[in-house]
Amino acid sequence: MKIIKNLLAIVGLVCISGLFIFAVQKPIETTVEPEPTTSNSYNVYAIKLPNDLNFAGEKLPISDPDVYERMDRELLVNTYWQSNGLLMFKRAKKYFPIIEPILKKHGVPDDFKYLAVIESGLTNAVSPAGARGVWQIMPATGRENGLEVNDNVDERYHLEKATEVACKYLLQSKKNLGSWTLAAAAYNAGNAGISRRLREQGVDDYYDLLLGEETGRYMFRIVALKEILKNPKTYGFNFEDSDLYSNIPTFSVTVDTEVKDFAAFSKEYGINYKILKIHNPWLREPHLNNKSGKKYIIEIPEKGYYNKS
């Protein structure tokens, strides 16, 4: 009996303690997050087309409903593909200063630098058809215009030399077709292809042609990228100059013999093979054959730009 009484006393104390605890404990507060308002959420806006859109001074006929819709599409797509757009700004700062003076030297309008943007995104792209480099030059076109194209050396990846070839092609296209807009379209579809379609359809203007998907969008994509890259704030792109990519200063080394090992060659100049290839992407193998004693100019970055610190 004594044991039972003791147990009852303990149970009583526990119950009283529990009541005391619940009596003094504050209720748990729950926080309800407010619903997001329209002003705080992501917004997508229609874009008003500028009235003065042009390519190389040749005006787009925006009053044509078909031209309006196609141009509107490309401006929308490229404005709201923000990550790609920002990369184009970054790369343009690095590569346009190389491309622009070559275009000017040949009398090719500056707007053609935007053709390179849509061809490759200003990268050394590789197409399924076999085109290579920033200007997406086919092997035969490269060889016909003096570029060395083989497994060991492929100068389609040499930006300056490839830009020279692109200028030659565009000047010939302008002579054949009569306008810079058609010359640009021919860069995609070929001179013969554009000439044939103009003849078959009885028109003389790109914007009057019925074309396949790729060539039909081609000029509109060029003009859209031109408009966005020239007016970043208008299309919602915000960055500082320090956010953009820059060229690394280099000095030239002339090589007129074979190079058996570019990794060892690189170390002689305080760099590694990867860095050598970044600045000389036209060197396609880790050695240079050069049985003929041809002179090659290899670019070596100035000291201090690749320090690991």
Backbone bond lengths (Angstrom), bond angles and torsions (degrees), N, CA, C in turn:
res aa  C-N    CA-C-N  psi(-1)  N-CA   C-N-CA  omega(-1)  CA-C   N-CA-C  phi
1 M - - - 1.460 - - 1.517 111.51 -
2 K 1.336 113.93 -39.79 1.462 118.20 -179.46 1.520 110.69 -62.53
3 I 1.357 115.07 -39.12 1.471 120.01 -179.92 1.524 110.12 -64.06
4 I 1.343 116.69 -41.74 1.458 121.10 -179.48 1.504 110.94 -63.39
5 K 1.372 116.16 -42.65 1.456 120.33 179.43 1.520 111.10 -61.06
6 N 1.355 114.19 -40.81 1.479 117.71 179.37 1.527 111.47 -63.66
7 L 1.338 116.10 -41.07 1.471 119.74 179.58 1.511 111.32 -63.47
8 L 1.350 116.77 -41.09 1.467 120.65 179.73 1.517 110.72 -64.59
9 A 1.319 115.45 -35.73 1.473 118.86 179.26 1.517 111.32 -66.60
10 I 1.326 115.12 -40.50 1.469 119.23 179.74 1.516 110.61 -64.94
11 V 1.355 116.11 -45.01 1.455 120.28 179.50 1.514 110.87 -59.84
12 G 1.317 116.52 -40.43 1.457 120.50 179.16 1.504 112.10 -62.13
13 L 1.326 115.44 -43.29 1.460 118.67 178.86 1.523 112.22 -62.89
14 V 1.340 116.83 -41.09 1.463 121.08 179.13 1.515 110.55 -61.38
15 C 1.319 117.43 -43.91 1.468 121.37 -179.07 1.508 111.29 -63.26
16 I 1.362 115.10 -43.29 1.472 119.32 -179.95 1.518 109.78 -63.47
17 S 1.374 115.88 -41.83 1.472 119.63 179.65 1.518 110.67 -62.18
18 G 1.346 115.11 -42.40 1.448 119.27 -179.82 1.508 112.09 -62.03
19 L 1.331 116.21 -42.48 1.461 119.70 178.14 1.513 111.30 -62.34
20 F 1.329 115.51 -38.94 1.474 120.32 179.75 1.524 110.79 -64.74
21 I 1.345 114.59 -42.82 1.463 118.88 -179.30 1.518 110.77 -62.15
22 F 1.341 116.55 -47.98 1.468 119.69 -179.16 1.515 111.77 -66.35
23 A 1.350 116.51 -27.22 1.459 120.26 -178.99 1.512 111.32 -71.26
24 V 1.344 117.39 -36.62 1.469 120.36 -175.68 1.523 112.16 -93.61
25 Q 1.343 117.29 -17.72 1.469 119.31 -178.04 1.518 110.83 -70.84
26 K 1.359 116.89 132.16 1.454 121.77 178.62 1.527 109.51 -75.35
27 P 1.305 117.76 145.65 1.474 120.17 177.09 1.521 110.62 -65.80
28 I 1.333 117.93 145.51 1.462 122.96 179.34 1.520 108.97 -71.32
29 E 1.338 115.13 127.51 1.451 119.78 -179.49 1.531 110.06 -87.57
30 T 1.281 118.60 136.34 1.463 122.87 176.93 1.514 109.23 -109.91
31 T 1.350 115.18 135.71 1.452 120.51 -179.32 1.517 109.66 -105.12
32 V 1.286 117.22 126.47 1.464 122.35 178.73 1.522 108.08 -102.90
33 E 1.368 116.29 117.57 1.462 120.36 179.61 1.524 109.92 -69.59
34 P 1.329 116.51 135.55 1.468 118.32 178.45 1.528 111.44 -67.78
35 E 1.297 116.58 150.22 1.450 121.13 176.85 1.532 109.57 -65.93
36 P 1.330 117.30 137.06 1.469 118.33 178.47 1.524 111.15 -62.19
37 T 1.303 114.31 139.71 1.462 118.90 178.02 1.517 109.68 -92.97
38 T 1.313 115.81 162.73 1.461 120.42 -178.75 1.513 111.69 -59.20
39 S 1.339 116.81 -35.54 1.461 120.26 -176.39 1.523 112.70 -68.35
40 N 1.361 116.91 -22.07 1.458 120.41 -178.73 1.523 113.02 -97.39
41 S 1.308 118.37 -4.27 1.457 121.24 -175.72 1.524 110.40 -102.86
42 Y 1.332 115.05 168.41 1.465 121.73 -178.45 1.520 110.20 -68.47
43 N 1.310 116.09 136.65 1.454 120.87 -178.46 1.527 110.82 -122.17
44 V 1.311 115.53 144.59 1.456 122.27 175.45 1.524 108.03 -119.64
45 Y 1.306 115.64 129.20 1.456 120.27 -175.40 1.529 111.07 -117.22
46 A 1.312 115.50 148.76 1.453 120.14 169.47 1.527 108.18 -67.83
47 I 1.315 116.48 152.87 1.462 121.49 -177.40 1.521 109.20 -114.18
48 K 1.308 115.31 130.34 1.461 119.53 176.96 1.525 109.39 -84.16
49 L 1.315 116.52 126.23 1.457 120.14 -178.98 1.529 110.16 -73.62
50 P 1.332 117.06 130.81 1.470 119.08 173.30 1.526 110.34 -63.01
51 N 1.317 116.31 148.87 1.465 120.69 -179.08 1.516 113.53 -79.68
52 D 1.339 116.36 -15.43 1.465 119.81 -172.93 1.520 113.47 -107.55
53 L 1.326 117.48 26.10 1.459 119.99 179.60 1.526 110.22 -61.96
54 N 1.325 115.81 133.64 1.463 119.24 -179.42 1.522 109.71 -153.04
55 F 1.305 115.25 162.69 1.465 121.37 172.01 1.518 107.65 -125.75
56 A 1.337 116.14 121.26 1.470 122.01 -179.38 1.527 111.30 51.99
57 G 1.333 116.09 37.00 1.458 120.98 178.80 1.510 114.66 82.86
58 E 1.332 117.60 -1.82 1.467 121.85 179.85 1.535 108.62 -98.31
59 K 1.310 115.92 113.55 1.458 122.47 -169.95 1.524 113.06 -71.30
60 L 1.338 115.73 141.76 1.462 120.69 172.75 1.522 109.20 -80.07
61 P 1.338 118.06 133.92 1.476 120.75 179.52 1.528 110.83 -80.83
62 I 1.336 116.16 74.22 1.461 121.62 -175.53 1.523 112.47 -62.51
63 S 1.333 117.73 -21.75 1.471 120.16 179.15 1.526 112.18 -67.21
64 D 1.324 117.11 -17.64 1.468 121.97 174.86 1.533 107.43 -75.14
65 P 1.346 119.24 120.20 1.471 121.17 -176.10 1.532 113.51 -56.50
66 D 1.311 117.49 -38.18 1.462 120.81 179.24 1.519 110.96 -65.83
67 V 1.318 116.75 -44.97 1.467 121.35 178.44 1.521 109.86 -63.15
68 Y 1.339 116.60 -41.05 1.465 120.98 179.27 1.530 110.86 -58.86
69 E 1.329 116.93 -49.08 1.468 120.69 -176.87 1.523 111.75 -65.34
70 R 1.315 116.81 -40.61 1.471 120.04 -179.03 1.522 111.40 -68.66
71 M 1.320 116.60 -38.39 1.455 120.30 177.27 1.530 110.61 -69.06
72 D 1.314 116.16 -40.80 1.462 121.29 178.68 1.528 110.37 -59.64
73 R 1.323 116.20 -42.37 1.459 120.94 179.55 1.523 111.34 -58.01
74 E 1.329 117.18 -50.19 1.462 120.37 -175.02 1.525 111.85 -68.89
75 L 1.321 116.76 -34.63 1.460 119.10 178.75 1.527 110.13 -68.80
76 L 1.325 117.23 -39.60 1.466 121.34 176.95 1.525 111.43 -65.18
77 V 1.321 116.26 -50.09 1.459 120.70 -177.25 1.524 111.31 -58.47
78 N 1.320 116.55 -43.98 1.460 119.67 -175.57 1.525 113.07 -81.36
79 T 1.316 117.94 -24.64 1.458 120.19 174.52 1.518 110.48 -69.96
80 Y 1.324 117.04 -43.55 1.464 120.25 -174.83 1.533 113.65 -93.71
81 W 1.310 117.47 4.68 1.466 120.86 167.83 1.531 105.41 -94.04
82 Q 1.344 114.78 70.57 1.463 120.32 -165.65 1.521 114.09 -63.99
83 S 1.323 117.70 -40.82 1.465 119.28 -176.95 1.523 110.75 -63.65
84 N 1.320 116.48 -43.16 1.461 120.34 178.31 1.526 110.72 -65.60
85 G 1.321 116.47 -42.16 1.459 120.40 179.91 1.521 111.91 -60.63
86 L 1.322 116.57 -44.24 1.462 119.58 -179.23 1.521 111.16 -65.47
87 L 1.319 116.84 -36.07 1.469 119.87 175.56 1.527 111.54 -63.58
88 M 1.339 116.84 -35.67 1.464 119.55 178.48 1.532 110.81 -64.68
89 F 1.332 117.05 -40.07 1.463 119.91 175.66 1.527 110.73 -61.49
90 K 1.313 116.16 -43.92 1.464 120.54 -177.95 1.524 111.29 -63.32
91 R 1.332 116.25 -45.70 1.467 119.60 -177.21 1.531 111.85 -73.84
92 A 1.333 116.78 -33.64 1.462 119.98 -179.76 1.524 110.64 -60.04
93 K 1.311 117.09 -39.18 1.477 120.22 178.64 1.531 110.88 -60.11
94 K 1.314 116.45 -30.61 1.463 121.60 -177.29 1.523 112.41 -84.43
95 Y 1.340 117.03 -40.83 1.466 120.05 -169.86 1.526 115.23 -103.50
96 F 1.326 118.97 -27.10 1.465 119.47 179.62 1.529 112.79 -58.19
97 P 1.345 119.48 -39.59 1.472 118.33 179.20 1.529 114.03 -62.48
98 I 1.326 117.58 -19.92 1.468 121.04 175.57 1.530 110.17 -83.86
99 I 1.327 116.22 -41.41 1.470 121.86 -175.19 1.527 112.23 -74.71
100 E 1.315 117.40 -42.59 1.466 121.84 -171.50 1.532 114.47 -57.05
101 P 1.328 119.59 -48.89 1.474 117.79 -178.81 1.522 113.92 -65.92
102 I 1.324 117.81 -27.39 1.471 120.42 178.57 1.523 109.74 -72.30
103 L 1.329 116.76 -42.48 1.473 119.97 174.86 1.526 110.04 -58.31
104 K 1.320 116.05 -45.87 1.466 120.43 -178.31 1.521 111.73 -63.03
105 K 1.329 116.34 -41.26 1.468 120.96 179.64 1.517 111.81 -58.27
106 H 1.321 117.28 -36.52 1.462 121.77 -177.08 1.531 113.07 -92.18
107 G 1.320 117.59 -2.09 1.453 119.64 -178.67 1.515 113.69 75.76
108 V 1.323 116.81 23.51 1.462 121.82 177.20 1.530 107.66 -94.06
109 P 1.329 118.56 129.86 1.465 120.36 -177.68 1.522 113.24 -53.66
110 D 1.319 114.81 144.49 1.463 122.04 -178.11 1.527 112.48 -58.49
111 D 1.331 117.28 -27.65 1.472 121.10 -178.52 1.526 112.98 -59.74
112 F 1.323 117.61 -18.18 1.462 118.91 -178.39 1.528 112.93 -70.55
113 K 1.317 117.67 -12.41 1.468 118.75 174.26 1.533 110.49 -64.64
114 Y 1.353 116.29 -26.74 1.465 119.52 177.87 1.530 111.26 -74.84
115 L 1.323 116.91 -22.22 1.457 120.18 172.93 1.527 109.76 -63.60
116 A 1.341 116.36 -41.03 1.464 120.10 177.34 1.528 110.94 -63.43
117 V 1.328 116.64 -33.01 1.471 120.22 179.48 1.520 110.76 -62.52
118 I 1.343 117.08 -46.74 1.466 117.86 -177.26 1.526 112.30 -79.87
119 E 1.321 117.23 -22.34 1.466 119.55 177.38 1.524 111.61 -67.49
120 S 1.329 116.56 -41.62 1.467 118.95 -169.71 1.516 114.75 -138.36
121 G 1.336 117.64 -3.07 1.457 118.42 -172.36 1.517 111.49 65.57
122 L 1.343 116.16 23.15 1.471 123.29 -177.20 1.532 111.13 56.84
123 T 1.326 114.53 42.58 1.467 121.52 173.39 1.529 108.29 -128.54
124 N 1.310 116.32 166.88 1.466 120.18 175.45 1.532 109.11 -83.04
125 A 1.310 113.80 70.01 1.460 120.86 -174.73 1.527 111.59 -73.33
126 V 1.326 114.70 158.31 1.467 122.69 177.03 1.525 107.47 -125.14
127 S 1.331 117.23 122.43 1.463 120.20 -179.09 1.525 110.71 -95.58
128 P 1.332 117.24 155.94 1.470 120.34 177.09 1.525 112.48 -58.86
129 A 1.347 116.94 -27.21 1.469 120.86 -178.26 1.522 112.99 -80.72
130 G 1.342 116.84 -10.01 1.459 119.69 178.47 1.517 115.34 107.22
131 A 1.346 117.61 2.16 1.463 120.35 176.10 1.523 109.35 -72.92
132 R 1.332 115.46 150.11 1.465 120.06 -175.58 1.524 111.36 -139.26
133 G 1.333 114.69 154.19 1.451 120.77 170.53 1.517 114.38 86.14
134 V 1.325 115.43 179.01 1.462 122.38 -179.05 1.524 111.44 -58.22
135 W 1.345 116.91 -37.90 1.469 121.19 -177.95 1.523 112.86 -94.97
136 Q 1.324 117.89 3.08 1.466 122.37 175.61 1.527 112.47 50.30
137 I 1.321 115.45 59.38 1.463 122.12 -177.72 1.532 109.79 -91.40
138 M 1.319 116.23 134.77 1.460 121.42 177.18 1.532 109.52 -76.70
139 P 1.346 117.49 155.39 1.470 120.09 -177.13 1.522 113.64 -55.65
140 A 1.334 117.73 -47.54 1.464 120.65 -177.62 1.527 111.25 -63.48
141 T 1.332 116.96 -41.83 1.467 120.56 179.21 1.520 110.73 -62.68
142 G 1.317 116.18 -41.07 1.457 119.97 178.27 1.524 111.81 -61.82
143 R 1.321 116.71 -48.67 1.471 120.59 -178.45 1.531 111.26 -64.54
144 E 1.343 115.77 -41.45 1.469 119.58 179.74 1.525 112.22 -60.94
145 N 1.319 116.44 -24.77 1.460 121.23 -178.01 1.528 112.96 -107.76
146 G 1.332 115.61 22.16 1.450 119.92 170.15 1.514 117.44 89.61
147 L 1.325 117.95 6.73 1.465 119.12 178.25 1.526 110.23 -85.43
148 E 1.309 115.80 144.69 1.464 120.88 172.33 1.521 107.81 -84.02
149 V 1.316 116.01 123.43 1.461 121.20 -177.49 1.521 108.82 -133.37
150 N 1.321 116.31 104.93 1.460 122.03 175.69 1.520 108.71 -157.04
151 D 1.325 116.38 -175.24 1.461 119.92 -177.04 1.521 112.98 -68.68
152 N 1.311 117.39 -25.40 1.462 121.59 -176.92 1.524 112.80 -88.41
153 V 1.327 115.95 -42.39 1.470 122.61 179.93 1.520 108.32 -134.92
154 D 1.332 116.47 128.51 1.472 120.82 177.36 1.522 108.14 -132.53
155 E 1.332 115.09 100.45 1.461 119.78 -174.21 1.530 113.57 -78.18
156 R 1.316 117.89 1.99 1.460 119.54 169.93 1.525 110.56 -66.08
157 Y 1.329 115.75 -21.28 1.460 121.59 176.62 1.535 112.30 -87.91
158 H 1.314 117.49 -0.87 1.465 122.42 178.34 1.530 106.55 -90.47
159 L 1.322 118.08 107.19 1.461 121.01 -169.17 1.524 112.89 -58.86
160 E 1.323 117.63 -46.07 1.462 119.80 -178.25 1.529 110.89 -63.43
161 K 1.328 117.26 -47.72 1.463 120.33 -178.30 1.527 111.50 -67.29
162 A 1.311 117.29 -38.15 1.468 120.63 178.72 1.527 110.94 -67.03
163 T 1.331 117.32 -36.35 1.468 120.31 177.47 1.524 110.56 -65.03
164 E 1.324 116.62 -38.22 1.476 120.70 175.91 1.530 110.37 -59.34
165 V 1.311 116.80 -44.75 1.468 121.03 179.89 1.528 110.79 -64.71
166 A 1.329 116.66 -43.04 1.462 120.16 178.36 1.523 110.85 -59.35
167 C 1.328 117.00 -40.07 1.472 120.81 178.77 1.524 111.22 -62.19
168 K 1.325 116.99 -44.24 1.465 120.63 178.89 1.523 110.86 -59.53
169 Y 1.313 116.15 -44.40 1.462 120.87 -179.25 1.528 110.59 -63.66
170 L 1.312 116.68 -44.89 1.465 121.07 -176.96 1.524 111.92 -67.21
171 L 1.329 116.91 -38.92 1.463 120.08 178.06 1.527 111.33 -63.80
172 Q 1.318 115.86 -40.25 1.463 119.63 178.06 1.524 110.71 -67.08
173 S 1.330 116.14 -39.27 1.466 120.38 178.81 1.521 111.02 -64.27
174 K 1.322 116.57 -41.58 1.468 120.69 178.28 1.543 110.15 -61.38
175 K 1.325 115.41 -41.22 1.468 120.11 178.69 1.531 110.82 -64.16
176 N 1.317 116.37 -40.82 1.466 120.85 -177.92 1.524 113.06 -73.20
177 L 1.334 116.65 -39.57 1.468 120.91 -168.36 1.521 114.20 -105.81
178 G 1.322 118.02 -19.52 1.458 119.81 171.35 1.507 117.79 96.23
179 S 1.344 119.27 -13.84 1.469 120.15 178.53 1.529 109.43 -142.19
180 W 1.332 114.73 155.62 1.467 119.55 177.87 1.527 111.48 -69.43
181 T 1.331 116.35 -31.97 1.463 119.66 178.71 1.523 110.60 -64.30
182 L 1.336 116.86 -45.34 1.469 119.87 177.67 1.524 111.33 -67.95
183 A 1.332 116.95 -33.60 1.463 119.93 177.11 1.523 110.39 -63.25
184 A 1.331 116.54 -40.85 1.467 120.52 177.88 1.523 110.84 -65.10
185 A 1.332 116.65 -43.34 1.465 120.63 178.41 1.521 110.90 -61.91
186 A 1.344 116.33 -36.67 1.464 120.98 179.09 1.519 111.75 -67.77
187 Y 1.321 117.64 -22.75 1.463 119.97 175.88 1.533 109.98 -64.43
188 N 1.326 115.45 -27.43 1.460 120.40 178.32 1.524 112.39 -91.01
189 A 1.328 116.57 -44.76 1.469 120.47 -172.10 1.516 114.07 -105.13
190 G 1.326 117.83 -5.67 1.460 121.17 -178.91 1.516 111.92 89.13
191 N 1.323 116.32 148.98 1.459 121.28 178.30 1.528 112.13 -60.30
192 A 1.316 115.53 -44.66 1.466 119.40 -178.90 1.522 111.15 -64.92
193 G 1.335 116.03 -40.29 1.462 120.30 -179.27 1.522 112.71 -63.30
194 I 1.334 116.48 -45.81 1.467 119.85 179.59 1.526 110.51 -67.91
195 S 1.331 116.67 -42.46 1.472 120.05 179.09 1.521 111.00 -58.89
196 R 1.319 117.29 -43.48 1.454 121.46 -178.60 1.533 111.28 -63.50
197 R 1.313 116.80 -43.05 1.467 119.86 -178.79 1.526 111.46 -68.09
198 L 1.318 117.13 -39.18 1.467 120.00 176.28 1.526 110.81 -60.03
199 R 1.316 114.69 -43.47 1.464 120.45 -178.82 1.537 110.40 -67.60
200 E 1.311 117.91 -47.17 1.463 122.22 -177.87 1.523 111.94 -63.12
201 Q 1.325 117.58 -36.67 1.457 120.75 -175.04 1.535 112.74 -96.30
202 G 1.334 116.54 -3.50 1.454 120.30 174.58 1.517 114.58 65.37
203 V 1.346 116.84 34.72 1.474 121.14 178.17 1.523 108.51 -127.13
204 D 1.330 115.99 171.93 1.456 118.96 -178.98 1.527 112.70 -133.04
205 D 1.347 115.94 16.37 1.458 120.41 -176.27 1.530 110.25 -133.58
206 Y 1.314 117.26 139.04 1.464 121.91 179.91 1.522 111.79 -54.42
207 Y 1.330 116.54 -42.72 1.459 121.19 -173.21 1.530 112.84 -73.82
208 D 1.324 117.14 -6.31 1.459 121.61 174.73 1.532 112.06 -99.91
209 L 1.318 116.82 -4.21 1.459 120.71 -176.57 1.523 112.30 -85.49
210 L 1.322 115.74 141.90 1.451 121.71 167.75 1.526 106.31 -92.40
211 L 1.330 116.23 116.35 1.462 120.99 -173.98 1.522 110.38 -128.00
212 G 1.321 115.87 166.99 1.454 121.11 174.49 1.524 111.02 -66.83
213 E 1.318 115.15 171.32 1.467 121.71 -174.97 1.523 113.23 -53.94
214 E 1.317 117.34 -50.78 1.465 119.97 -173.29 1.527 112.08 -67.05
215 T 1.342 117.31 -53.07 1.459 120.17 -178.62 1.519 110.95 -70.58
216 G 1.341 117.00 -29.94 1.457 121.08 178.80 1.518 112.68 -66.76
217 R 1.324 116.99 -28.86 1.473 120.61 178.69 1.527 111.90 -93.28
218 Y 1.294 116.80 -12.87 1.466 122.42 -166.66 1.530 113.30 -55.27
219 M 1.317 117.93 -55.99 1.463 120.93 -176.80 1.522 111.69 -67.00
220 F 1.315 116.83 -35.26 1.463 120.23 179.97 1.531 110.40 -66.89
221 R 1.310 116.64 -37.07 1.467 120.01 176.48 1.519 111.01 -66.07
222 I 1.332 116.95 -41.68 1.466 120.33 178.35 1.529 110.23 -60.78
223 V 1.321 116.50 -48.36 1.467 120.22 -177.41 1.524 110.98 -66.49
224 A 1.336 117.29 -36.69 1.468 120.40 177.61 1.525 110.96 -62.23
225 L 1.332 116.83 -46.57 1.475 119.69 179.44 1.520 110.90 -65.66
226 K 1.320 116.83 -37.76 1.467 119.84 176.77 1.526 110.08 -60.02
227 E 1.327 116.94 -48.89 1.458 121.80 -177.53 1.538 111.17 -61.08
228 I 1.323 116.68 -43.69 1.467 120.86 -178.11 1.527 111.28 -69.74
229 L 1.335 116.93 -45.59 1.461 120.12 -177.46 1.525 112.53 -67.61
230 K 1.325 116.59 -26.97 1.463 119.83 178.02 1.531 112.47 -83.25
231 N 1.333 116.71 -19.35 1.479 120.42 -174.54 1.530 110.70 -135.39
232 P 1.315 118.54 63.22 1.472 120.44 -174.04 1.527 114.34 -57.81
233 K 1.329 118.10 -44.18 1.466 120.76 -176.86 1.531 111.47 -64.25
234 T 1.317 115.97 -37.20 1.470 120.52 179.85 1.518 111.28 -58.36
235 Y 1.342 116.29 -34.66 1.465 120.90 -175.54 1.533 112.64 -105.93
236 G 1.333 115.72 18.15 1.462 119.96 169.68 1.513 116.33 83.40
237 F 1.328 118.58 16.95 1.458 120.65 179.21 1.527 109.63 -97.34
238 N 1.317 115.85 123.05 1.457 121.83 -175.61 1.528 110.48 -123.31
239 F 1.307 115.66 124.38 1.458 120.30 -179.50 1.522 109.27 -162.73
240 E 1.328 114.45 162.92 1.458 121.76 173.34 1.531 107.97 -101.72
241 D 1.311 115.32 160.30 1.465 119.11 178.99 1.526 110.75 -59.57
242 S 1.324 116.20 -32.32 1.471 120.40 -179.63 1.527 112.44 -68.91
243 D 1.338 118.04 -14.92 1.467 121.40 177.88 1.528 112.16 -79.09
244 L 1.336 116.82 -15.29 1.454 121.10 -174.42 1.527 111.07 -89.14
245 Y 1.336 115.68 160.63 1.459 120.77 -179.40 1.529 110.31 -82.83
246 S 1.315 115.47 150.56 1.466 120.29 -179.34 1.521 110.08 -130.18
247 N 1.325 114.93 156.36 1.459 119.52 175.69 1.519 110.80 -76.68
248 I 1.309 115.74 141.81 1.459 122.08 175.10 1.525 107.77 -88.32
249 P 1.314 119.61 128.11 1.470 120.76 177.46 1.524 111.30 -60.18
250 T 1.320 116.28 141.02 1.464 121.28 179.75 1.524 110.62 -132.34
251 F 1.313 115.08 165.27 1.461 121.06 168.59 1.520 107.82 -125.02
252 S 1.335 115.65 156.79 1.467 120.74 -172.52 1.518 111.69 -98.16
253 V 1.316 114.71 140.05 1.466 122.00 174.59 1.523 107.51 -122.32
254 T 1.312 117.40 124.85 1.460 121.78 178.98 1.517 110.23 -89.58
255 V 1.321 115.36 130.31 1.467 121.70 179.19 1.522 107.83 -123.49
256 D 1.335 117.52 125.54 1.473 120.68 178.54 1.525 111.93 -126.08
257 T 1.325 115.51 19.90 1.469 121.43 175.94 1.527 108.37 -130.28
258 E 1.308 116.30 175.12 1.455 117.98 174.52 1.530 109.77 -73.37
259 V 1.328 114.98 153.75 1.464 121.49 175.08 1.520 106.03 -121.70
260 K 1.324 115.41 114.78 1.468 119.09 -174.44 1.522 113.27 -77.18
261 D 1.331 116.67 -28.29 1.466 119.63 -174.39 1.527 109.75 -147.93
262 F 1.342 116.52 103.66 1.461 119.34 -178.52 1.532 112.23 -71.48
263 A 1.324 118.21 -22.14 1.470 119.33 175.78 1.529 109.67 -64.45
264 A 1.336 115.93 -45.58 1.467 120.10 177.74 1.525 110.79 -68.25
265 F 1.338 117.01 -39.32 1.468 122.28 177.43 1.529 109.99 -58.48
266 S 1.316 116.77 -43.02 1.466 121.35 -178.41 1.518 111.74 -62.22
267 K 1.330 116.01 -41.88 1.463 120.18 -177.86 1.524 112.11 -62.39
268 E 1.317 116.66 -27.71 1.470 119.71 177.60 1.528 111.51 -62.58
269 Y 1.340 116.78 -23.17 1.459 121.49 -178.60 1.528 112.11 -110.26
270 G 1.332 116.30 15.42 1.459 120.76 174.71 1.511 115.20 74.88
271 I 1.333 117.02 21.76 1.464 120.91 177.38 1.526 109.09 -128.62
272 N 1.334 116.11 -179.93 1.463 119.53 175.63 1.530 109.75 -113.90
273 Y 1.319 115.60 176.10 1.467 121.29 -175.67 1.532 111.63 -62.21
274 K 1.343 116.33 -38.79 1.466 119.87 179.73 1.532 110.88 -58.43
275 I 1.310 116.76 -45.80 1.468 120.78 -178.75 1.530 110.60 -67.26
276 L 1.321 116.80 -38.55 1.467 120.05 176.21 1.525 110.41 -58.47
277 K 1.334 116.54 -43.76 1.472 120.68 -178.94 1.531 111.91 -68.81
278 I 1.330 118.10 -34.62 1.464 120.96 177.49 1.523 110.27 -57.49
279 H 1.323 116.70 -40.44 1.465 121.20 -176.20 1.531 113.06 -91.92
280 N 1.321 116.42 -10.28 1.467 120.74 179.38 1.533 109.70 -139.98
281 P 1.337 117.28 64.18 1.466 119.88 -175.39 1.521 113.79 -65.86
282 W 1.322 117.45 -14.06 1.470 121.70 179.03 1.533 111.52 -73.14
283 L 1.315 118.21 -15.54 1.474 121.61 173.04 1.521 106.94 -79.59
284 R 1.308 117.55 107.40 1.460 120.93 -169.06 1.522 114.54 -92.75
285 E 1.329 117.69 -14.38 1.466 120.65 -179.35 1.530 109.17 -128.80
286 P 1.326 117.98 163.32 1.470 120.04 -177.75 1.526 113.87 -76.74
287 H 1.324 115.84 17.05 1.461 121.73 176.47 1.531 108.24 -150.56
288 L 1.322 116.71 164.12 1.465 121.79 178.24 1.523 108.15 -120.50
289 N 1.321 116.88 121.61 1.466 120.14 -176.98 1.534 111.06 -69.07
290 N 1.316 115.99 -65.28 1.464 124.12 174.01 1.532 113.97 46.16
291 K 1.303 116.50 54.61 1.475 120.97 177.82 1.529 112.05 -69.29
292 S 1.343 116.03 -22.05 1.468 119.77 -175.32 1.524 113.77 -89.05
293 G 1.314 117.52 -6.77 1.460 119.90 -178.71 1.523 113.49 76.59
294 K 1.323 116.78 24.29 1.467 121.87 178.76 1.526 110.45 -64.57
295 K 1.333 116.58 147.54 1.463 120.58 178.64 1.534 110.03 -88.68
296 Y 1.305 115.53 122.93 1.459 122.13 175.67 1.525 108.84 -114.88
297 I 1.338 115.60 141.80 1.452 120.78 176.90 1.530 108.09 -104.42
298 I 1.314 115.24 117.02 1.464 121.19 -179.58 1.527 108.60 -107.25
299 E 1.339 115.56 131.05 1.455 121.10 -178.47 1.526 110.54 -91.96
300 I 1.333 115.21 129.07 1.464 122.48 179.53 1.525 108.30 -117.21
301 P 1.339 118.76 127.41 1.465 119.82 -179.75 1.529 112.35 -66.00
302 E 1.319 114.99 144.29 1.459 119.73 175.32 1.540 109.55 -61.00
303 K 1.307 116.30 154.99 1.460 121.39 -178.35 1.530 111.40 -65.90
304 G 1.326 114.42 147.18 1.462 119.60 172.53 1.518 115.91 100.31
305 Y 1.317 117.00 -9.46 1.474 118.30 -175.74 1.523 113.83 -91.98
306 Y 1.302 118.32 -14.67 1.454 121.16 -179.35 1.518 112.18 -120.54
307 N 1.330 116.73 25.32 1.458 120.22 177.54 1.522 109.93 -67.06
308 K 1.315 116.44 137.86 1.466 121.30 177.69 1.530 108.31 -89.45
309 S 1.297 115.99 90.60 1.465 119.65 -179.85 1.522 110.10 -145.89
